[in-house]
C-alpha cells in the first residue's frame, strides 16, 4: 500500500483522485496549496507526490 500526497487547487479533482487511489487500496491525502503540502512533508514522507503545475499559492517548480 502506497501513501500518496495530492496537491491541486481544484477540490473536485482532489476528491476524485482520493477516491480512485483509495479504491486501488492505497492511502491518499489531498491539499490545495504549496504551504499545506510543505507542512505535510515536514511531518511525513509520502511514497508519491502528485501535483498540478499551478496551485492556489504559486507555481510548482522543478
C-alpha angles and dihedrals in degrees: 000000000000128000110223129191116205121197115190132133094219111088095201091054092047092051092047092051092047090052093050094045094048091047087057089056100257134118121246139182122189130201134179103219143045089238091057091047091050091053091051092047091053089058103038144005116237121208090231138016119207115188142168116237093240121037134175098275102035147314124304110239132196 
